[in-house]
Amino acid sequence: MTPAPRADRRALLGAAALGAAGLADASLAGASLVGAAQTVAPPAAAAGLPVLADYPKLARGLNLSHWFEYERGQGLTAPEMRQLKALGLDHVRIPVDPVVGGWHPQRGGRLAFLGELQSAVAMAVDAGLEVVVDLHMEPSDKQVIEDRPETEAELLRLWQQLARAFAGTPRAQVALELFNEPQYYGWKRLRWLDLQRRLLDTVRAQAPSHLVLLTGPRGGAFDAVAGMAVQRDPALAYVFHFYDPFIFTHQGAVWQDERYTTAGLRHGLRYPPEAAHDNALPLRKPHPKAAQEMADHLKAGWGPQKMRQEMARAGQWARDKGVRLLCNEFGCIRANVDPASRYRWVADVRTALEAAGIGWTLWDYTDIFGITQQSAQPGQAGRRTLDAPAYAALGLKAAPAPALSRAQR
């Protein structure tokens, strides 16, 4: 474990300035924000912004990954959007990788697929769904922004372009998410809080009445969000992601960094954990931390009761602060996991979130964490069928008639 660096004078002054703006890290209060309020009065109310009822509810939704990122192979049709609405879902989140669209963190540029993205949002709105437009870059591109502060100017210009493009959309159905899973560990979190404030100001200048989603550093974990000072503003919501236990939800995910987890070396783990079964499973290759990580996993007591406890804590924080809290990513990889365990996990997290009053967005609809029989198969727009266990796990309505393909319409 690398010790956290000591605060320098510039960092402490930055924290004080952010505290005045209501976007500082509350964990700094003892050192540099003594007396600073952790919950700030709503500037939105003073500006006459609409009340909460005028904003997207974002209660039950799906992430539409790989549509405007990666190979762009998971687009949807209008009938498929209507089918999602008929299932009882109220929103979709569309991850947008601007680099795939031709933008670059150092050179900037316009999004070549912006018109297509606007059409996708309009398709969802026409289906009666709410939509989150989520800026969702690859880790390597996010690292460029984190390592090179001069690139922040291009990010601000990008959000100026996006906010202007969606300013005319219905505020009751469209929300804007500034940045997916910022990292900024240690004292770098001060830079994230300052950047998020400036991104928010940029969006507000173009789309002053749309709901904006904010998050904390350290990958958007709940504890990082809870460490921030917050604003009681109906035009803001706070988001976190949940993938615990990570060794289960990401088993077999070969892209995982083996310095920090052995999840990518495993397959067949069950939920709730079964010690005799899980301990007997072979690793893809030996790893010195494997035994300890498994022991910690089994000791943690993961199951429905622990899920309820985790989400109850998050829900109570939101009520205490008087803010909206959303979990807009939770999910479990399809491969390497038996479906019964996978859908037990999904059901336990979903019901725990609902009991805590926290809106949810499953990751994802139809790619490698998907819930369709055609998951991870590009080019299946309009022909997808949900896994049978998905209905009960997500509390969905009975399956409507299959969506028609473009050729059938």
C-alpha positions as a Markdown table, in Angstrom:
| # | Residue | x | y | z |
|---|---|---|---|---|
| 1 | Met | 0.0 | 0.0 | 0.0 |
| 2 | Thr | 1.4 | 3.4 | -1.1 |
| 3 | Pro | 1.1 | 6.0 | 1.7 |
| 4 | Ala | -1.0 | 9.0 | 0.7 |
| 5 | Pro | 1.1 | 12.1 | -0.1 |
| 6 | Arg | 1.0 | 15.0 | 2.3 |
| 7 | Ala | -1.1 | 18.0 | 1.3 |
| 8 | Asp | 0.7 | 20.9 | -0.1 |
| 9 | Arg | -0.4 | 24.5 | 0.2 |
| 10 | Arg | -1.9 | 24.6 | -3.3 |
| 11 | Ala | -4.0 | 21.5 | -2.6 |
| 12 | Leu | -5.3 | 22.9 | 0.7 |
| 13 | Leu | -6.2 | 26.2 | -0.9 |
| 14 | Gly | -8.0 | 24.3 | -3.7 |
| 15 | Ala | -9.9 | 22.3 | -1.1 |
| 16 | Ala | -11.1 | 25.5 | 0.6 |
| 17 | Ala | -12.2 | 27.0 | -2.8 |
| 18 | Leu | -14.1 | 23.9 | -3.6 |
| 19 | Gly | -15.7 | 23.9 | -0.2 |
| 20 | Ala | -17.0 | 27.3 | -0.9 |
| 21 | Ala | -18.5 | 26.0 | -4.2 |
| 22 | Gly | -20.1 | 23.0 | -2.4 |
| 23 | Leu | -18.2 | 20.4 | -4.3 |
| 24 | Ala | -15.3 | 19.6 | -2.0 |
| 25 | Asp | -14.3 | 16.3 | -0.5 |
| 26 | Ala | -15.9 | 16.2 | 2.9 |
| 27 | Ser | -13.1 | 14.0 | 4.2 |
| 28 | Leu | -10.8 | 17.1 | 4.1 |
| 29 | Ala | -13.0 | 19.0 | 6.5 |
| 30 | Gly | -10.8 | 18.3 | 9.5 |
| 31 | Ala | -7.6 | 19.5 | 7.8 |
| 32 | Ser | -8.6 | 22.3 | 5.5 |
| 33 | Leu | -12.3 | 22.9 | 5.6 |
| 34 | Val | -12.9 | 23.4 | 9.3 |
| 35 | Gly | -16.4 | 24.7 | 9.7 |
| 36 | Ala | -17.3 | 24.2 | 6.0 |
| 37 | Ala | -20.8 | 22.8 | 5.5 |
| 38 | Gln | -21.0 | 19.4 | 3.9 |
| 39 | Thr | -24.5 | 20.1 | 2.5 |
| 40 | Val | -24.9 | 23.3 | 0.5 |
| 41 | Ala | -28.2 | 25.2 | 0.0 |
| 42 | Pro | -29.6 | 24.8 | -3.5 |
| 43 | Pro | -28.6 | 27.4 | -6.0 |
| 44 | Ala | -31.1 | 25.8 | -8.4 |
| 45 | Ala | -34.0 | 26.7 | -6.2 |
| 46 | Ala | -32.8 | 30.3 | -6.0 |
| 47 | Ala | -32.5 | 30.4 | -9.8 |
| 48 | Gly | -36.1 | 29.2 | -10.2 |
| 49 | Leu | -35.2 | 25.8 | -11.6 |
| 50 | Pro | -38.1 | 23.3 | -11.9 |
| 51 | Val | -39.0 | 21.1 | -8.9 |
| 52 | Leu | -38.0 | 17.4 | -8.7 |
| 53 | Ala | -41.2 | 16.2 | -10.4 |
| 54 | Asp | -40.0 | 17.8 | -13.6 |
| 55 | Tyr | -36.8 | 15.7 | -13.8 |
| 56 | Pro | -36.2 | 12.1 | -14.9 |
| 57 | Lys | -37.0 | 9.6 | -12.2 |
| 58 | Leu | -34.3 | 7.1 | -13.3 |
| 59 | Ala | -35.8 | 4.4 | -11.0 |
| 60 | Arg | -35.3 | 1.2 | -13.1 |
| 61 | Gly | -33.1 | 1.0 | -16.2 |
| 62 | Leu | -30.5 | -0.7 | -18.4 |
| 63 | Asn | -27.2 | 0.4 | -19.8 |
| 64 | Leu | -27.0 | 0.3 | -23.6 |
| 65 | Ser | -23.3 | -0.4 | -23.8 |
| 66 | His | -21.3 | -0.9 | -27.0 |
| 67 | Trp | -23.7 | 1.3 | -29.1 |
| 68 | Phe | -21.6 | 4.4 | -29.0 |
| 69 | Glu | -18.3 | 2.9 | -27.8 |
| 70 | Tyr | -15.9 | 0.1 | -28.8 |
| 71 | Glu | -17.0 | -1.6 | -32.1 |
| 72 | Arg | -20.5 | 0.1 | -32.0 |
| 73 | Gly | -22.2 | -3.3 | -32.6 |
| 74 | Gln | -25.1 | -3.1 | -30.2 |
| 75 | Gly | -27.5 | -0.6 | -31.6 |
| 76 | Leu | -31.3 | -0.8 | -30.9 |
| 77 | Thr | -34.4 | -0.3 | -33.0 |
| 78 | Ala | -37.5 | 1.8 | -32.1 |
| 79 | Pro | -39.6 | -1.3 | -31.5 |
| 80 | Glu | -36.9 | -2.6 | -29.2 |
| 81 | Met | -37.0 | 0.6 | -27.2 |
| 82 | Arg | -40.8 | 0.3 | -26.9 |
| 83 | Gln | -40.3 | -3.2 | -25.7 |
| 84 | Leu | -38.0 | -2.1 | -22.9 |
| 85 | Lys | -40.6 | 0.4 | -21.8 |
| 86 | Ala | -43.3 | -2.3 | -21.9 |
| 87 | Leu | -41.2 | -4.4 | -19.6 |
| 88 | Gly | -41.6 | -1.8 | -16.8 |
| 89 | Leu | -38.3 | 0.0 | -17.2 |
| 90 | Asp | -38.3 | 3.8 | -17.1 |
| 91 | His | -34.9 | 4.7 | -18.5 |
| 92 | Val | -31.8 | 3.7 | -20.5 |
| 93 | Arg | -28.2 | 5.0 | -20.0 |
| 94 | Ile | -26.2 | 5.4 | -23.2 |
| 95 | Pro | -22.5 | 5.3 | -22.6 |
| 96 | Val | -20.7 | 7.5 | -25.1 |
| 97 | Asp | -17.0 | 7.2 | -25.9 |
| 98 | Pro | -16.0 | 10.4 | -27.6 |
| 99 | Val | -12.8 | 8.9 | -28.9 |
| 100 | Val | -14.7 | 6.4 | -30.9 |
| 101 | Gly | -16.6 | 9.4 | -32.3 |
| 102 | Gly | -13.4 | 11.1 | -33.5 |
| 103 | Trp | -12.6 | 13.3 | -30.5 |
| 104 | His | -9.2 | 13.2 | -28.9 |
| 105 | Pro | -8.3 | 14.3 | -25.3 |
| 106 | Gln | -5.3 | 16.3 | -26.5 |
| 107 | Arg | -6.5 | 17.5 | -29.9 |
| 108 | Gly | -10.3 | 17.8 | -29.3 |
| 109 | Gly | -12.5 | 17.8 | -32.3 |
| 110 | Arg | -16.2 | 17.3 | -33.1 |
| 111 | Leu | -18.1 | 14.0 | -32.6 |
| 112 | Ala | -18.7 | 12.4 | -36.0 |
| 113 | Phe | -21.6 | 10.4 | -34.6 |
| 114 | Leu | -23.3 | 13.2 | -32.8 |
| 115 | Gly | -26.3 | 13.2 | -35.2 |
| 116 | Glu | -26.7 | 9.4 | -34.6 |
| 117 | Leu | -26.5 | 9.9 | -30.9 |
| 118 | Gln | -29.2 | 12.6 | -31.0 |
| 119 | Ser | -31.3 | 10.2 | -33.0 |
| 120 | Ala | -30.8 | 7.4 | -30.5 |
| 121 | Val | -31.8 | 9.7 | -27.6 |
| 122 | Ala | -34.9 | 10.8 | -29.6 |
| 123 | Met | -35.8 | 7.2 | -30.2 |
| 124 | Ala | -35.8 | 6.5 | -26.5 |
| 125 | Val | -37.7 | 9.6 | -25.7 |
| 126 | Asp | -40.3 | 8.7 | -28.3 |
| 127 | Ala | -40.7 | 5.3 | -26.7 |
| 128 | Gly | -41.5 | 7.0 | -23.4 |
| 129 | Leu | -38.2 | 6.2 | -21.8 |
| 130 | Glu | -35.9 | 8.6 | -19.9 |
| 131 | Val | -32.3 | 8.8 | -21.1 |
| 132 | Val | -28.9 | 9.4 | -19.5 |
| 133 | Val | -26.2 | 10.6 | -21.9 |
| 134 | Asp | -23.1 | 9.3 | -20.2 |
| 135 | Leu | -19.5 | 10.4 | -21.1 |
| 136 | His | -17.8 | 7.0 | -20.9 |
| 137 | Met | -14.1 | 6.9 | -22.0 |
| 138 | Glu | -11.6 | 4.0 | -22.0 |
| 139 | Pro | -9.3 | 4.0 | -18.9 |
| 140 | Ser | -6.3 | 4.9 | -21.0 |
| 141 | Asp | -7.9 | 8.1 | -22.3 |
| 142 | Lys | -9.2 | 9.0 | -18.9 |
| 143 | Gln | -5.6 | 8.6 | -17.6 |
| 144 | Val | -4.4 | 11.1 | -20.2 |
| 145 | Ile | -6.8 | 13.7 | -18.8 |
| 146 | Glu | -5.8 | 12.9 | -15.3 |
| 147 | Asp | -2.1 | 13.0 | -16.0 |
| 148 | Arg | -2.2 | 16.1 | -18.2 |
| 149 | Pro | -4.3 | 19.0 | -16.8 |
| 150 | Glu | -3.9 | 21.0 | -20.0 |
| 151 | Thr | -6.3 | 18.5 | -21.7 |
| 152 | Glu | -9.1 | 19.6 | -19.4 |
| 153 | Ala | -9.8 | 22.5 | -21.7 |
| 154 | Glu | -10.7 | 20.1 | -24.5 |
| 155 | Leu | -13.0 | 18.1 | -22.2 |
| 156 | Leu | -14.8 | 21.4 | -21.3 |
| 157 | Arg | -15.2 | 22.2 | -25.0 |
| 158 | Leu | -16.5 | 18.6 | -25.6 |
| 159 | Trp | -19.2 | 19.1 | -22.9 |
| 160 | Gln | -20.1 | 22.5 | -24.4 |
| 161 | Gln | -20.7 | 20.7 | -27.7 |
| 162 | Leu | -22.8 | 17.9 | -26.1 |
| 163 | Ala | -24.8 | 20.2 | -23.8 |
| 164 | Arg | -25.7 | 22.4 | -26.7 |
| 165 | Ala | -26.8 | 19.4 | -28.7 |
| 166 | Phe | -29.2 | 18.2 | -26.0 |
| 167 | Ala | -30.3 | 21.5 | -24.5 |
| 168 | Gly | -33.5 | 21.3 | -26.5 |
| 169 | Thr | -34.5 | 17.8 | -25.4 |
| 170 | Pro | -37.3 | 17.3 | -22.8 |
| 171 | Arg | -35.8 | 18.0 | -19.3 |
| 172 | Ala | -38.3 | 15.5 | -17.8 |
| 173 | Gln | -36.7 | 12.7 | -19.9 |
| 174 | Val | -33.0 | 13.5 | -20.5 |
| 175 | Ala | -30.1 | 13.7 | -18.0 |
| 176 | Leu | -26.4 | 14.4 | -18.6 |
| 177 | Glu | -23.7 | 12.5 | -16.8 |
| 178 | Leu | -20.4 | 14.4 | -16.8 |
| 179 | Phe | -17.8 | 11.6 | -16.5 |
| 180 | Asn | -17.9 | 7.9 | -15.9 |
| 181 | Glu | -15.8 | 6.4 | -13.1 |
| 182 | Pro | -13.1 | 9.1 | -12.6 |
| 183 | Gln | -10.1 | 7.7 | -10.9 |
| 184 | Tyr | -8.0 | 10.5 | -9.2 |
| 185 | Tyr | -6.8 | 8.6 | -6.2 |
| 186 | Gly | -5.1 | 10.2 | -3.1 |
| 187 | Trp | -4.7 | 14.0 | -3.2 |
| 188 | Lys | -5.5 | 14.0 | -6.9 |
| 189 | Arg | -9.2 | 13.9 | -5.9 |
| 190 | Leu | -9.0 | 17.6 | -5.3 |
| 191 | Arg | -8.3 | 18.0 | -9.1 |
| 192 | Trp | -11.4 | 15.9 | -9.9 |
| 193 | Leu | -13.6 | 17.9 | -7.7 |
| 194 | Asp | -12.5 | 21.2 | -9.3 |
| 195 | Leu | -12.8 | 19.7 | -12.8 |
| 196 | Gln | -16.3 | 18.4 | -12.0 |
| 197 | Arg | -17.3 | 21.9 | -10.8 |
| 198 | Arg | -16.1 | 23.4 | -14.1 |
| 199 | Leu | -17.8 | 20.7 | -16.2 |
| 200 | Leu | -21.0 | 21.4 | -14.3 |
| 201 | Asp | -20.7 | 25.1 | -15.0 |
| 202 | Thr | -20.1 | 24.4 | -18.7 |
| 203 | Val | -23.1 | 22.3 | -19.0 |
| 204 | Arg | -25.3 | 24.7 | -17.1 |
| 205 | Ala | -24.3 | 27.5 | -19.5 |
| 206 | Gln | -25.8 | 25.5 | -22.4 |
| 207 | Ala | -28.5 | 23.4 | -20.7 |
| 208 | Pro | -29.4 | 25.3 | -17.5 |
| 209 | Ser | -32.5 | 23.2 | -16.5 |
| 210 | His | -31.5 | 19.6 | -17.3 |
| 211 | Leu | -30.7 | 17.0 | -14.6 |
| 212 | Val | -26.9 | 16.5 | -14.2 |
| 213 | Leu | -25.3 | 13.5 | -12.6 |
| 214 | Leu | -22.3 | 13.9 | -10.4 |
| 215 | Thr | -19.9 | 11.3 | -8.9 |
| 216 | Gly | -16.9 | 11.0 | -6.7 |
| 217 | Pro | -13.3 | 10.0 | -7.5 |
| 218 | Arg | -11.8 | 6.5 | -7.0 |
| 219 | Gly | -14.0 | 4.9 | -9.7 |
| 220 | Gly | -17.3 | 6.3 | -8.5 |
| 221 | Ala | -17.5 | 4.0 | -5.4 |
| 222 | Phe | -20.1 | 4.9 | -2.9 |
| 223 | Asp | -17.6 | 5.8 | -0.1 |
| 224 | Ala | -16.0 | 8.3 | -2.5 |
| 225 | Val | -19.3 | 9.9 | -3.2 |
| 226 | Ala | -20.2 | 10.0 | 0.5 |
| 227 | Gly | -16.9 | 11.8 | 1.1 |
| 228 | Met | -17.9 | 14.7 | -1.0 |
| 229 | Ala | -19.7 | 17.8 | 0.1 |
| 230 | Val | -23.1 | 17.8 | -1.7 |
| 231 | Gln | -25.6 | 20.3 | -3.0 |
| 232 | Arg | -29.4 | 20.0 | -2.2 |
| 233 | Asp | -30.3 | 20.9 | -5.7 |
| 234 | Pro | -33.2 | 19.1 | -7.5 |
| 235 | Ala | -31.3 | 19.5 | -10.8 |
| 236 | Leu | -28.4 | 17.3 | -9.5 |
| 237 | Ala | -28.2 | 13.6 | -8.6 |
| 238 | Tyr | -25.2 | 11.7 | -7.3 |
| 239 | Val | -24.3 | 8.3 | -8.7 |
| 240 | Phe | -22.2 | 5.3 | -7.6 |
| 241 | His | -21.4 | 1.9 | -9.1 |
| 242 | Phe | -21.6 | -1.5 | -7.4 |
| 243 | Tyr | -19.8 | -4.7 | -8.4 |
| 244 | Asp | -19.2 | -6.4 | -5.1 |
| 245 | Pro | -18.0 | -9.0 | -4.5 |
| 246 | Phe | -15.7 | -8.2 | -7.4 |
| 247 | Ile | -14.1 | -11.6 | -7.4 |
| 248 | Phe | -17.5 | -13.0 | -8.3 |
| 249 | Thr | -18.9 | -10.4 | -10.7 |
| 250 | His | -15.7 | -10.1 | -12.7 |
| 251 | Gln | -14.5 | -13.8 | -12.6 |
| 252 | Gly | -12.8 | -14.7 | -15.9 |
| 253 | Ala | -12.5 | -11.0 | -16.9 |
| 254 | Val | -9.0 | -11.3 | -18.4 |
| 255 | Trp | -8.5 | -7.6 | -18.6 |
| 256 | Gln | -8.4 | -7.2 | -14.8 |
| 257 | Asp | -5.0 | -6.1 | -13.4 |
| 258 | Glu | -3.6 | -9.1 | -11.5 |
| 259 | Arg | -1.6 | -6.9 | -9.2 |
| 260 | Tyr | -4.9 | -6.1 | -7.4 |
| 261 | Thr | -7.3 | -9.0 | -7.9 |
| 262 | Thr | -7.3 | -12.6 | -9.0 |
| 263 | Ala | -10.9 | -12.3 | -10.4 |
| 264 | Gly | -9.7 | -12.7 | -14.0 |
| 265 | Leu | -8.0 | -16.1 | -13.1 |
| 266 | Arg | -11.2 | -17.7 | -11.8 |
| 267 | His | -14.4 | -19.2 | -13.1 |
| 268 | Gly | -17.4 | -21.0 | -11.6 |
| 269 | Leu | -17.7 | -19.1 | -8.3 |
| 270 | Arg | -21.1 | -19.2 | -6.8 |
| 271 | Tyr | -23.4 | -16.7 | -5.2 |
| 272 | Pro | -23.9 | -16.8 | -2.3 |
| 273 | Pro | -20.4 | -18.2 | -1.8 |
| 274 | Glu | -20.1 | -21.9 | -1.1 |
| 275 | Ala | -16.8 | -22.5 | 0.6 |
| 276 | Ala | -16.2 | -26.1 | -0.3 |
| 277 | His | -17.2 | -25.6 | -3.9 |
| 278 | Asp | -15.4 | -22.3 | -4.4 |
| 279 | Asn | -12.2 | -23.3 | -2.7 |
| 280 | Ala | -11.9 | -26.4 | -4.9 |
| 281 | Leu | -12.1 | -24.5 | -8.2 |
| 282 | Pro | -8.8 | -24.3 | -10.2 |
| 283 | Leu | -7.1 | -21.0 | -11.1 |
| 284 | Arg | -6.2 | -20.3 | -14.7 |
| 285 | Lys | -2.7 | -20.0 | -13.4 |
| 286 | Pro | -1.1 | -19.8 | -9.9 |
| 287 | His | -1.1 | -16.5 | -8.1 |
| 288 | Pro | 0.5 | -15.6 | -4.7 |
| 289 | Lys | -2.5 | -13.6 | -3.5 |
| 290 | Ala | -5.2 | -16.1 | -4.6 |
| 291 | Ala | -5.7 | -17.9 | -1.3 |
| 292 | Gln | -5.9 | -14.7 | 0.8 |
| 293 | Glu | -8.4 | -13.1 | -1.6 |
| 294 | Met | -10.6 | -16.2 | -1.5 |
| 295 | Ala | -10.4 | -16.3 | 2.3 |
| 296 | Asp | -11.4 | -12.6 | 2.5 |
| 297 | His | -14.2 | -13.2 | 0.0 |
| 298 | Leu | -15.7 | -16.1 | 2.0 |
| 299 | Lys | -15.3 | -14.2 | 5.3 |
| 300 | Ala | -17.2 | -11.2 | 4.0 |
| 301 | Gly | -20.6 | -12.9 | 4.3 |
| 302 | Trp | -22.0 | -12.0 | 0.9 |
| 303 | Gly | -25.6 | -12.7 | 0.5 |
| 304 | Pro | -29.0 | -11.0 | 0.6 |
| 305 | Gln | -28.7 | -9.7 | 4.1 |
| 306 | Lys | -25.3 | -8.1 | 3.4 |
| 307 | Met | -26.6 | -6.5 | 0.2 |
| 308 | Arg | -29.5 | -5.0 | 2.1 |
| 309 | Gln | -27.1 | -3.6 | 4.7 |
| 310 | Glu | -24.8 | -2.1 | 2.1 |
| 311 | Met | -27.6 | -0.4 | 0.3 |
| 312 | Ala | -29.4 | 0.7 | 3.5 |
| 313 | Arg | -26.3 | 2.5 | 4.5 |
| 314 | Ala | -26.1 | 4.3 | 1.1 |
| 315 | Gly | -29.9 | 5.2 | 1.2 |
| 316 | Gln | -29.6 | 6.6 | 4.7 |
| 317 | Trp | -26.7 | 8.8 | 3.7 |
| 318 | Ala | -28.8 | 10.2 | 0.8 |
| 319 | Arg | -31.7 | 10.9 | 3.2 |
| 320 | Asp | -29.5 | 12.5 | 5.7 |
| 321 | Lys | -28.0 | 14.8 | 3.1 |
| 322 | Gly | -31.3 | 15.5 | 1.3 |
| 323 | Val | -30.0 | 14.5 | -2.1 |
| 324 | Arg | -30.9 | 11.9 | -4.8 |
| 325 | Leu | -28.6 | 8.9 | -5.0 |
| 326 | Leu | -28.6 | 6.5 | -7.9 |
| 327 | Cys | -26.7 | 3.3 | -8.6 |
| 328 | Asn | -26.3 | 3.5 | -12.4 |
| 329 | Glu | -24.0 | 0.5 | -12.8 |
| 330 | Phe | -24.3 | -2.9 | -11.2 |
| 331 | Gly | -23.9 | -6.2 | -13.0 |
| 332 | Cys | -22.2 | -9.6 | -13.4 |
| 333 | Ile | -20.3 | -11.0 | -16.3 |
| 334 | Arg | -22.1 | -13.7 | -18.3 |
| 335 | Ala | -19.3 | -16.1 | -19.2 |
| 336 | Asn | -17.7 | -18.2 | -16.4 |
| 337 | Val | -20.7 | -17.9 | -14.1 |
| 338 | Asp | -23.6 | -20.3 | -13.7 |
| 339 | Pro | -26.9 | -18.5 | -14.5 |
| 340 | Ala | -28.6 | -19.3 | -11.2 |
| 341 | Ser | -25.8 | -17.7 | -9.2 |
| 342 | Arg | -25.7 | -14.7 | -11.5 |
| 343 | Tyr | -29.4 | -13.9 | -11.4 |
| 344 | Arg | -29.5 | -14.5 | -7.6 |
| 345 | Trp | -26.9 | -11.8 | -7.3 |
| 346 | Val | -28.8 | -9.4 | -9.7 |
| 347 | Ala | -32.0 | -10.0 | -7.8 |
| 348 | Asp | -30.4 | -9.4 | -4.4 |
| 349 | Val | -28.8 | -6.2 | -5.5 |
| 350 | Arg | -31.9 | -4.9 | -7.3 |
| 351 | Thr | -34.2 | -5.6 | -4.3 |
| 352 | Ala | -31.8 | -4.1 | -1.9 |
| 353 | Leu | -31.5 | -0.9 | -3.9 |
| 354 | Glu | -35.3 | -0.6 | -4.2 |
| 355 | Ala | -35.7 | -1.2 | -0.5 |
| 356 | Ala | -33.2 | 1.7 | 0.2 |
| 357 | Gly | -35.0 | 4.0 | -2.3 |
| 358 | Ile | -32.1 | 4.1 | -4.7 |
| 359 | Gly | -32.8 | 4.1 | -8.5 |
| 360 | Trp | -30.8 | 1.5 | -10.5 |
| 361 | Thr | -29.4 | 0.9 | -13.9 |
| 362 | Leu | -28.2 | -2.6 | -14.7 |
| 363 | Trp | -24.9 | -3.1 | -16.6 |
| 364 | Asp | -25.8 | -4.1 | -19.2 |
| 365 | Tyr | -28.5 | -4.9 | -21.7 |
| 366 | Thr | -26.9 | -7.1 | -24.3 |
| 367 | Asp | -23.1 | -7.3 | -24.2 |
| 368 | Ile | -20.8 | -9.3 | -22.1 |
| 369 | Phe | -22.7 | -8.5 | -18.9 |
| 370 | Gly | -26.0 | -8.7 | -20.7 |
| 371 | Ile | -29.4 | -10.2 | -20.0 |
| 372 | Thr | -30.4 | -11.3 | -23.5 |
| 373 | Gln | -29.9 | -14.6 | -25.2 |
| 374 | Gln | -28.0 | -12.7 | -27.9 |
| 375 | Ser | -25.6 | -11.0 | -25.5 |
| 376 | Ala | -22.2 | -10.3 | -26.9 |
| 377 | Gln | -23.4 | -10.9 | -30.5 |
| 378 | Pro | -23.2 | -7.8 | -32.6 |
| 379 | Gly | -25.8 | -7.0 | -35.2 |
| 380 | Gln | -28.8 | -8.4 | -33.3 |
| 381 | Ala | -30.9 | -5.2 | -33.2 |
| 382 | Gly | -34.6 | -5.9 | -33.0 |
| 383 | Arg | -34.1 | -9.7 | -32.6 |
| 384 | Arg | -33.1 | -9.9 | -29.0 |
| 385 | Thr | -34.9 | -12.0 | -26.3 |
| 386 | Leu | -34.4 | -11.7 | -22.6 |
| 387 | Asp | -33.1 | -14.6 | -20.5 |
| 388 | Ala | -36.0 | -16.2 | -18.7 |
| 389 | Pro | -34.5 | -15.6 | -15.2 |
| 390 | Ala | -34.1 | -11.9 | -16.0 |
| 391 | Tyr | -37.8 | -11.1 | -15.5 |
| 392 | Ala | -38.0 | -12.1 | -11.9 |
| 393 | Ala | -34.5 | -10.9 | -11.0 |
| 394 | Leu | -35.3 | -7.4 | -12.2 |
| 395 | Gly | -39.0 | -7.4 | -11.3 |
| 396 | Leu | -40.0 | -7.0 | -15.0 |
| 397 | Lys | -43.4 | -7.5 | -16.5 |
| 398 | Ala | -44.3 | -10.5 | -18.6 |
| 399 | Ala | -42.6 | -10.5 | -22.0 |
| 400 | Pro | -44.3 | -8.4 | -24.7 |
| 401 | Ala | -44.5 | -9.5 | -28.3 |
| 402 | Pro | -41.0 | -9.7 | -29.9 |
| 403 | Ala | -39.7 | -6.5 | -31.4 |
| 404 | Leu | -39.6 | -6.5 | -35.2 |
| 405 | Ser | -36.4 | -6.1 | -37.1 |
| 406 | Arg | -36.0 | -3.4 | -39.6 |
| 407 | Ala | -36.6 | -5.8 | -42.4 |
| 408 | Gln | -39.9 | -6.9 | -40.8 |
| 409 | Arg | -41.2 | -3.3 | -40.3 |
